[in-house]
């Protein structure tokens, strides 16, 4: 799944401006991981782990009833 699609599900956005902001967030996210990575394999591992953590974290949240 594309990182932008995962971010769309976890961060509120609206319209074209919101989508542009999500793209900026995704770029900064990838840049941060790229800088910290020691190799292409390390980069892919780190970014995959972050995306998996984001996905499983949202699935484990308990919705609050109003």
Buried (B, 14 or more C-beta within 10 A) or exposed (E): EEBEEBBBEEEEBEEEEEEEBBEEBBEEBBEEBEEEBEEEEEBEEBBEEBBEEBBEEEEEEEEEEE
